[in-house]
Every structure is written in structure tokens, then in C-alpha cells.
Amino acid sequence: MSEPVRPEARSPRGFVDRRARDLVAERRILTAVSAVYERYGFEPLETGAFEYADALGKFLPDADRPNEGVFALQDDDEQWMALRYDLTAPLARFAAQNWETLPKPFRRYAFGPVWRNEKPGPGRFREFVQCDADTVGSARPEADAEIIAMAAEGLQAAGLPAGSAVLKINNRKLLNGLMAAAGVADDAQKLAVLRAVDKLDRLGPDGVRLLLGEGRLDESGAFTKGAGLNAAAAERVLAFTAAGVGGRSETLTKLADVVGGSAEGDAGLAELEAIDRALTGLGVGVDRAVIEPSVVRGLEYYTGPVFEAELLLQTTDEKGQPIRFGSVGGGGRYDDLVARFTGQPVPATGFSFGVSRLASALRAAGRDLAAEVRGPVVVIAFDQSRMADYFQVAGELRGAGVPAEVYLGASGMKAQMKYADRRLSPAAVIIGEDELAAGTVTIKDLDLGRELSSKVTDNAAWREQRPGQQTIARTEMVAAIRKILDARA
Amino acid sequence: MSEPVRPEARSPRGFVDRRARDLVAERRILTAVSAVYERYGFEPLETGAFEYADALGKFLPDADRPNEGVFALQDDDEQWMALRYDLTAPLARFAAQNWETLPKPFRRYAFGPVWRNEKPGPGRFREFVQCDADTVGSARPEADAEIIAMAAEGLQAAGLPAGSAVLKINNRKLLNGLMAAAGVADDAQKLAVLRAVDKLDRLGPDGVRLLLGEGRLDESGAFTKGAGLNAAAAERVLAFTAAGVGGRSETLTKLADVVGGSAEGDAGLAELEAIDRALTGLGVGVDRAVIEPSVVRGLEYYTGPVFEAELLLQTTDEKGQPIRFGSVGGGGRYDDLVARFTGQPVPATGFSFGVSRLASALRAAGRDLAAEVRGPVVVIAFDQSRMADYFQVAGELRGAGVPAEVYLGASGMKAQMKYADRRLSPAAVIIGEDELAAGTVTIKDLDLGRELSSKVTDNAAWREQRPGQQTIARTEMVAAIRKILDARA
């Protein structure tokens, strides 16, 4: 190891190290959600990190240039491969590759990291974990309904209490019907309308009206060019976006007034009606899933129903200001993604959420799933010649299911106690010559110590009292430790 | 989607798709092992997939050229980054980066994919999942003992029955002492000796003797040049490798005869003695951990104790021939890896195993952890206008914890039953007009059907009997399905 220059210990920008607290929260989410998805008959699938670049396609919302947005490299056979940027493109490749031998429809869920070669920022990483569920090979709107119901149940199982999140459902076909009804045929104008609609949450109807017409001047003085609709067409679009009030059938009736009559609009309405019926059969009420015509979703590969999961819980930012957390996941129907490979239409629909984002949402909602991550019981290394005895004690605790370890550093008593405290250990076990001779152990309740130390200021009195310290028979050790653990459970 | 050329649906060589059976087995292993590691006080850690290339170092056993063996690419700031090839190098980077704020010693475990840009082959992938546990910041041999005990317990928890695997322990310092005793000073000669020793399993003492001396002619007529030791030195090396018989202390006594006296040999012996004592304290007998001087381990970063987990169970190859499965994991002490960054010596030790390899070992040993992966109950889509009712039935089953789904393809009854059978569904639920009117359901026991169909050959009789088919009150559905599930549990 004679390297003249030492490498700096740092990781590439946008890649983070995750420690116990984050991981425990994320694992709990994935375990709970997987159980729900499996109850719905979805099987797990994991594909490799790399796909050939041509198989991935160019469906990233913010990437128009080739290789933009992905981590790509050339294999030794000169072919370009890239790390997956989502779990949908690899599923489409997998389904196309194995179509003949799969049970159809094919239901699968997957979770794992995805990679985006973008500019990292606060809360914006280049690697993050997604969790997806998809049904490939069913064109039925009931397949969408099933995904929606499952997503709602999954989010609840992950820790979002009933009423704290809602699935908002829309249909691209309805949006297309609206465009037809509003006389929009040009793709650029269509995009401008969708972008305006997507800002309803932030700007309200008046702001969106400006963006649908000539354009809008914001507070900073910047002007955004509008979609150029005439007043009647703009009002029609606004009426469309305003239809998402009341129950699902009520919304559908209102929508029929706005977009009914165009072939695509009618097809979209029929799909939403079937979704509504299936959701009712599944017991998913309007408290968990609504039809919301202002939902657009960025990805261009969606072809029919689209859905978005929104957190309704009031959360606060660092300054204590109430904020809307917004979307924690979404999905929709993508009927052409498998056909890219096979040439045969293979309908598909799915839902995806970001695991860290959901964990943040839960934390913001005051539901920290990992707040109680504890350290092990620390057996103090009192006497170097007695290490084997200490190991025996630690083994005894582990045998009873209690996490435990022997201190293995080089420091003295005081530092060892500090170490135990730093690890949030519930207790320390101290065994000196006296204890060994008498067949006893001394147990220090560190939970109690932490609790009391915030109240007691007199050091001398503290040492006198030795709060939470007891010397007991070795045979009673496990029971005493259990009592300490249970007191803080 | 107007691409003129359709991409081929295939994944890059050496990257595999893993489906339910493999994933269920791997997840069970990881869950069981994580529980053991946490009981030992190890906290989970996940680092990003990429590290800067200089931080990774060049410690791959088969890679001497820069970037050989890894997937590397240049970031937009021109820095080279590479996907991690193991979990040890990222830990060293993490420990160096956070040393000041970590509790010391720092114990962590991690699992996740690693990537090696090598030639793929049968059972040899370019992406595979490793599971590691390491202690950073303790120079004590007891830290090695703890890792060894934990590895043994972890493998057992993963499904390897007691007595089916053994941890073999050696010490690089002992090997160095042996070299000194045998008069080997030259690095190339040392490497030749280690390589010869590493072949003891395959060639036996006579073959190794030739490789330690002038060289060996194999059956194919190829000649391997030997290490060039004189006869006395070769016998000393062979005596060393033969010392691993009997109990741990017996082996240590024999080893003292061969390498005792050299400073490094004595240091190595003292470490192994401390490991032996700690293992005894932890209740790890010679059935689970032995001292085996022929263990070498490929990675050059090991500096002290090294260990290897070997499967003892007899397994058979495809032709039914008995084979030795060999190593399922290994590790050792690497005291210089963190110092690469900090310049300060930071001792560390760890153990690693390949998750898929362990799953293969378990399968080869007849312990298929996922043999029982079942499909969901399938509710047959008998009447298109009744989908909401079917969803309600499926929801009822899920509510009772039974995986269930409504068939959502476009095919008729026969294909639907075939689909249910293909998914290894325990049962199908059929609800037609009669059932709806009467408040009943018809349940088909597919497990029983599969069992009987191997015995009955008369199709007409089969249809007549309708084995395992029953029409019962809807209120009794869940209980009846449970009965079918329990019968095959």
C-alpha cells in the first residue's frame, strides 16, 4: 500500500450513505407493502441493474438528448448499456423476452434502486429506491382499479393512516377528448395546455386561465407564454379541471358534459366508469380514491388511465410553516411499451412510489417508523483476562433474543460507558472480580440514566445515588434486562 | 413510438432476472442473517452503488490493470467513478469519512448487489448480492472471534443445519512466519508457495509437494513450475498444512512446532489462541470452527486472521455424482484499508458471503427454502357484468389474509382454470348466476386436482366425479379455502 497520494474519502455527488434509522424505516415500508402486493397475487421480480440502452428507450420526462439522464457505458462488445432509470422499462423488456412462458396476465412487483444522471440537489439524488407493481397483458380497466386499490392499501400498510392519502385518477383519453372539444390539434399547443392544467394546484383557476390564454406575468416580472386558447375553449378546460368535486360518479357526470361526444372522450369515460365500479366492489371509497381531472403525470408513455397518490396530511417545513407534501407516487396505463420489442400490442398498467420519499412523508406526518432504533446491551470489558467470560454473558443475552455485544475497543471504563450511551444501549453489564466470585452481575439501566440526567444537575448527588444500578444474581440477568427493555417498549 | 428498428428484448450478458422462487429464498436468507447480525449489535448500512475509482482501490484478486474488473465511467466533472465490486471498499471509505462521529468500534452489516466487469459464465454473474459484516476500529482478536461466531450462527439461521458447515480459520502472520522459517524471502516465491498450499484440497499432499519443489506434470501433460523449495522446506510447509487435525488447541500446539520462534509466527499464534478462547466463551465448538492452516484466501488486503466457511454436506452434480460444494463465504482482518484514506492505522475485520451462492448451497443440500411458493386463489371471471362482485370476493379473501385475485385476461373458462393451475393456485372460486342468486360459491381444490390428475387417466370419469369441487354458502368460503391451504401447509 505505497500509494503516494491518499484518495479523499467522499462519495460521488447525489449518492448517499444510509444508516440504521433510514434503513429500518425503508425496510418496514417495503415489508409491509410487499405483503399487501403478494396478497393481491403479485409475484416478486428483480431484473439486473443494466439494460441495453436501446431497450431502455427515452422516456425520461426531462431528457430529450440521447444518454441524457442515464448512466451509460459501452460493454466490451461495443454495445451501449445503461443503468435503469425506473423499474417499468426493465419490466417491459422482461415481459417481451418471456412473453410465451409467462402466465397471462402477468402480475409482478419489484423494488430496488434506480439511477438518474441528473444534477443532484437537496432531497434530489442520483440513486433512489423505487417500489413498483404492474399488470401486463390485461386491457381491462379493472386491472387499473386493482392497481389503484392495492396502492391505496399499500400506502396505508406502510404507515399512512386512513384519510391521510388519496389516489387521484384521471385518463389521458379524457384529456385528448378535451383537446378535441377545445379545438386543439397541434402537439405543441396540447403540451402547453397540459402544462397549464398541471399548475392548477399552485396557481389556482385564475393563474391557469392566463396560461391557457395569452400568458401570465408572475410576481418576479417573468412572462410565461400561454397556450393561446380562445376564452370559450379556456373556460371549457377550466370546467374540466373543476369537475373533480363530489363523489366519483358525480365527477363522471360532470365530465361527460365537457368531453362527452368525442370518441376518445367517451372511451375514457367508459374506462373510468368501470374503474369506479371495480373500486366500489373492492371497498375503496371516495376517502381513498377520487377522479381528479387535473392530474396529468409527466411521463409520455402513458396511454389511458393515470393516477397519483397525494398526501393530505398537513406537514410543516423547517420553519414550522404548514406545507402540502404533494405526490408520494403515481402510475398509469402504458399500452405500447412492450410492443416496442414485440410489435404486438401488450396492454399494461402499474403504480410506482419512491421509498425514501414515502419515508420522508411519514416522518413529516409525525410517523417516524424508526424512532425507536436501539443499540445492543453492552457488556463492559472490565478485565482483559476475562474476555471469554464476557463473551459468554453476551451469548446468553443473545440466546434470549436480546441484542448484546462485548466492548471491543481499547478504552477504559468511562469511555466504554460513553460508547454504550452513544449507541443508545438500554443497559450496560459490568462484571468485575467481585461479581465473578459471587456469581453476580451489575446492571446499569442506561435508559433511566439518560432520563434522569436531564433532571439532576448535582454531580456528587448523582454519583451517590447511582440511579438504575443494581447488582443481582447472574441467573436473574436476562429477566432484569428484559424488564429494562419492556419499560421503554 | 415510431422507431423503425425494434430493439431486441434481452439483458446484457452476466445480468439475470430473478423471479419469485429465487427471490423468496434469498430474502429468507437475508432476513434470518440480518436478525442474527443485529443480535450481535451490528447496525445496517447501505452506501451508494458508485464510488470514486480512487476510493475503490485495486484489490480485486484477478485484476491487475486499472479499471479492469469494474464498471467505470466518467462523471460530468471528469472524475472517474465505478460501481462497487464488493462491500468492503465502500465501508472503508465510509469509515474514513465519518470516523470522528462514529461510535468506536463501529460494527455494521450490509447487503446489496456488487458488480464485476468480468467474463460471465455458468454460475458466474457480473452482478450478484453479497452480505457482509465488519467491525472497524478494534485490533483485538476477539473482534475476529465475534465475526466468526456470528458467521457460523448466521449460516445456520439461513438454513444450513448444524454440522453442515464449518468456519476454517488461519492467520496470514502464521503464513508469513512459515515463509521465514522455510527461508522464503522473495515475493514471487512466496506467492508460488501460497498457490501450492491453496491446491491441497484438490491435489493432496503429494501433488502439493511437487508444486512446492521443482514442479508438477498433470494428467493432460501440462507442466506447472514449482516454488523451488528444497525438500526440508517443502516438508515443513506440508507439516504446517497438515496441522489442522484435532481440536483447535491441538492444532495450535502443532503449529507452534512449525512456525514458533519467528516474531510474526508468534504474533499469529497468540492471535489464534485469543480467538480460540473467545470462541469457547461464545460456545462455538470445533464442530463449527476449526483452525485450518491450509486456508489462504485470495484477496491481498488481508493482514491477519483469515476465515473461510465451507459446506460439509455432500451434494450431487447434475449427473448425480457426489461433489464438494466448497466455500460459501469468507473474510479476514484488513488493518490497512481505512488508512489508505486517513493515513492513520484503523484495524478492521469482516466476513462476507454471496447470497445466491448460499441459496444454491442450500438447494444442493436439499433445503429449498422457496419450494412452497404458491399462487393466489383465482376468482374466475365468469360473467363480464359481474366483475365488481368478483372483486368483492377477492377482497374478502385478502381481508382474511389469503392471497387472491380476479382473473383479468380476455380468455374463457378453460383458459382461466389453466391460468390458475399454472400459477400453482391452491383453489379457484367460481360464481355464476346460480351461485349469485343462491348466495353460494363453487370452490375447486386445485391442489387436490393436481394430485389426482396424476392418477386418473379416464377423462370422462374425471369430469363425472369433479374431484375437489364443492358448492357452499358464501359465508363459509373463507373457512373452506383455509382448509385447502392448511391441507398442503
Interface residues (C-beta under 8 A of the other chain):
Chain A: M1 E3 R6 P7 E8 A9 R10 S11 P12 R13 F15 V16 D17 R18 R19 A20 L23 V24 R27 E38 R39 Y40 G41 E43 P44 L45 E46 T47 G48 A49 F50 E51 Y52 D54 A55 G57 F71 A72 L73 D75 D76 Q79 M81 L83 R93 F94 A96 Q97 N98 P103 K104 P105 R107 P113 W115 N117 E127 T135 G137 S138 A139 R140 E142 A143 A145 E146 A149 A274 R277 A278 T280 G281 L282 G283 D336 A339 R340 F341 T342 G343 G375 P376 V378 M387 A388 D389 Y390 F391 Q392 A394 G395 R398 G401 V402 P403 A404 E405 V406 L408 G409 A410 Y419 R422 R423
Chain B: M1 E3 R6 P7 E8 A9 R10 S11 P12 R13 F15 V16 D17 R18 R19 A20 L23 V24 R27 E38 R39 Y40 G41 E43 P44 L45 E46 T47 G48 A49 F50 E51 Y52 D54 A55 G57 F71 A72 L73 D75 D76 Q79 M81 L83 R93 F94 A96 Q97 N98 P103 K104 P105 R107 P113 W115 N117 E127 T135 G137 S138 A139 R140 E142 A143 A145 E146 A149 A274 R277 A278 T280 G281 L282 G283 D336 A339 R340 F341 T342 G343 G375 P376 V378 M387 A388 D389 Y390 F391 Q392 A394 G395 R398 G401 V402 P403 A404 E405 V406 L408 G409 A410 Y419 R422 R423
